Amino acid sequence: GGGGSGGGESPMSLLAREGEKELQAALQKVQADMESQGCSREEIGSQLASVRESHAAYMRQQRQMLQEREEVYKEAIAEGLTPEAAKARVQACAQWQQQMQRLQAKHQAAMQKTHHEAEAAGVSPAEIKRRLEAQRRLQQAEAEAWQQKMRARQQAASEAAEKGQSAAEVEKAVKAVTRAQDAAWAEREAALLAAEGVARREAAEAARQLADASLSPEIRRILLARVRIGGLSARPDLNGREGVAKMWVVEKSRFAVLVDGQGAKAAEQLLLKAATRRSGVRILVSQLALERRRRLCTMPSSRPDVCVSARRRQT
């Protein structure tokens, strides 16, 4: 497909007709298979509805891709390209779309694998959600890197062609750009995977601590709680920020708290020490003040009676 049809059935009509044939064939196969397995009418109906829903989503994507190719063809003709050159550009667009589909299929399989592995490991629902979000961020970064690589390849090819270079020289320039883009993504991917490895180890340690009866109930109550910062004079820019008490650092007798990023402000990790209460008054300035360390008060959003003081994590 891709525009420039000389008459007869339009590409969109052909797509719809072929799609309907594929749907009917899939429905017949699913129904026959489930009937042979002795499935109930309700089960068969539910599965057929799922097939129709999936096929509808697939057809929406196919129509969008076809529309994109037709637009590419029209733009190429408007630029003065010959029909043959316009079709070549459409073919390049189709290859781009196919590669993007393969990337999406890879990402979908990775998400399913991440979910199944997390369930098999018996991690908490919150940790499953965190892992899936991390997987989405990784996939988004990979998709952006891939698109950047494709744009860089096209730019390199165009610049080489404008200089009158031979086909071999154009190919050499494109390969050089591809290697550079692939190396950049490999470095970024390694950093993202390393960060996720650290996050999983910390989550596992927090889960272990939650089940550790040797830790006080107060410590376990704060573990993994959402916290809000307030009353900080040395770092007033952190007041009002929130974060999560990720784990209890035994050797420091403090909570490792990851403070959320906010706008242009990056996330920060702090070590927080639980403060004491005297006569029902919250003590915001602890003995750490005598050691000239930074202090802050933070509390779980749902429990404003918990107050801790903190200093920046030493790395």
N, C-alpha and C positions, 0 to 999 in steps of 0.2 A: 504493500500500500504506500500512498504518499502523494497523491495529487497528480494532475496532468492526465486524467483519464480521458480518452477520446470519445466517450459516449457509452451508452448501455447502462448497466447497473452501477450506481455510485459506490465508492469504497465503503461508505458508512452503511448502506443497505446490504452490501455483501457481508460486512462484518456482523451485522445483526442476524442475517440468515444463517451464516455458518455458526454463530454463537448459539442460536436456538437448536440447531442440529446437535451440537456438542452437549447441550443441556439435556435434551431428550434421551440421548444415548447414555449419559451418566445416570439419569433418573431410572431408566430401565435396568441398568446393571445393578444399581444399589438395591432396588426393589427385589430383583431376582435373587441376589445374594442373601438378603435378609430373610426372604421367604423360605429359602432353602435351609436357613439356620433355625427356622421355627420362631422367628421374632413376631411379636404381637403387632396388630394393626397400628396401635398407638406408637410403638417404637419405630415402625417403618415410616409412619407419617412424620414423626419428629425428625428423623434422619433426612427424609426427602426435603423437608422445609429448610434444614440446614444446608443441604446441597444447593437449593435454589438461592439462598441468601449468599452463599460463597460465590456462586456463579454470577449473581448480580453485581457484586463488588468487583469481580474479575472483569466483567464487561464494561463497567464504568471506567476502569483503568485503561482498557483497550480503546475505548472511544476517545478518551483524553489523549492517549498516545497518537492515535490516528489524526486527531485534530491538530496536534503539534506538528506532525509531518506535513500535513496540508498547508499549514501556515509557513513552514520552512520553504516549501515549494513556491508558494505565492511570493514570498519575500525575495527569493532567488530570481524569479522571473522579473519582479519589479526592479531589481538591481541591474537588469540587462543580461543576465546569464542565459545561455542557450538551454532548451529543455533538457538536453543530455547532462549539462553541468548542474542544472537544478535537481535532477533526479539523483545525481551523485551526492549532492549535499543532503538530500532526503535519506539516501542510504546510510550516510554517516550518522544522521540523526537516529535512524532505526537501530544502528549498532550501539549507539549511546544508550538508548532506551533498554535494549536487551541486556546490556551490562548492568544497568541500574536495577533491572528486575532480578538478575542473579544475585546482586548484592542484597536486595531486600529479602530474597529467599534465604540467603545465608544468615541474615540477621534474625529472621523469624525462627529458624532452626536453633540458633544460639540462645534466643530467649527461652524457648521450650526446654532446652538442655539445662540452662541455668535454673529454671524453676523446678525441674524434676530432680536435679542433683541436690538442691537446697531442701526439698521435701524429704528425699531419701536420707539426708544427713540429720533430719529432725530439728532443724533450726526454727526459731520462732517466726510467726507471721510477719513481724516487724522487720526481721532480718531478711526474709524472703523479699519483701517489698524493697528494702534498701538495695539488695543485690540486683533486682530487676531494674531499678532506677539507674544504678551504676552501669549496667549492661546497655541501657538506652543511651546514656551519655557517651559511652564508648562507640556505639554504633553511629550516633549522630556525628561524632568527630571523624569516624572513618568515611562516612558519606560525604562530609564536607571536604575531606582531604582528597577523596576520589574526584569530586567535581572540580576541585582546584587543579588537580593533575590534568584532567581532560581539557580545561581551559588553557592551561600552560602548553599542552601539546599542540592545540590548535593555533595558539599565538606563535609558537616556535615554527610551525609549518608555514604559516602565512608570512612571517618575516623572512624566512629562508626563500620562499617562492618569490617575494617582492624583490629580493636581491638577485634574482635570476639564477639561483643555484640549481644544480642538477637534482634529479629525483633521489640519487644516492646521498647527496649532501643534505637534502631535506630530511630524509629518513634518519641520518646520523644526528641531526640537530634534535629531532623529536625523541630519539632514544636517550640522548644526553639529559634532556629535560625530564623524561620519565624516570631515569635512574635517580636524579636528584630529588624528585617528588617522593618516590618510593622510600628513599633513605630517610627523608624528613618524617614521613608517616611512621616508619618503623621505630624511630627514636621516640616519637610522641606516644605511640601505642605501648612501647615498653614502659614508659613512665606511668601511663594510666593503669596498666596491669599491675605494676609494682605498688601503686597507691591502693589499688583494690585488695591486693594481698595483705597489706598492712591493716586495712579496714576490717577484713575478715578475721584476722588474728585478734584484733582488739575486740571484735564482737564475740568471738569465742571465749575470750578471757572474761568479758563482762557476763556472759551467760554462766560461766563457771563460778564467778563470784556471787551471782544471784542465788546460786544453790549452795554456797559455802556457809554452813551454820556457824563457823568460827568468826565470821564478820558480824558486826553489830547490826541489829534491825534498822538502825538509823542510816547506816551506810548503804544497806541493801535497798532501803526505801528511796534513796536519792539516785542510785544507779539507773542509768538510762532515762532519767526524768528530764523533761524540758525545763530549762531554767531561764530566768530573766535577770539581767544585771541592773543594779541601781546603787546609788550612794557612793559612786567612785569619784573622788576628787582628783586623783593623779591622772586618771584617764576618763574624763567626762564624756569623751566621744563614744565610749562603750556603754554608757548608761542607756537603758532601754533596749539594748540588744539582747537577743535570746540565743540559746544554744542547747546542747545535750551533754549531760554528765556521762561520758562514754565508758569510763572504768575507774576503779579505785587503784591508785598507785601506792602499793603497800609501803615501799621503801621511803616514800615521801610523805605518807599519811595525808594524801590529798587526792581530790578528784581531777581526772583529766577531762576538761570540758572543752568541747569544740563550739566556739561562738560563731553563729551564723554570719555569712557575708551579708552586706546590706548596700545595695547600689554599687558605688565604686569602691566601697570598703571590703577588703578581702576577709575571708574567714580567718580566725585566730584560734590557736589552741592554748589554753591556760591550765595551770595547776591551781586548784582551789582547795582551801582548807576550811573545814566546817568551824564556824564561830560558836561561842557559847552564849547563853542567855543569863542575865542577872536581873532579878526583880522584875521579870517580865519585859525588860527593855532589851531590844536587839543591840548587840555589840558590833558596830561596824568597824571600829578601829581596834585591832587586836594587838598582841605583843609584837606582831611582825613590824609594827610601826617603829619599834625601838631598833629594829635591824635595818631600817630605812629601805624596806621593800614596798612594792606597790600593793595596794589593797583594793578589793571590791566586794560588794555584797551581791549575792545571786541566790535565787530561790526557785523551786519548782512552781510553775504558773498556778497550779491548783493548791499549793501548800505555802502560803506566804509567811508561815512561821519558821521556815527553814532558811537560815542565813549562813553564808560562808564568806570568808575573805580569801584573797588570792594573790598570786604573783605570776608573772609571765613564765611560761614553761622554759626551762633551760634546755637548750638543744646542743 
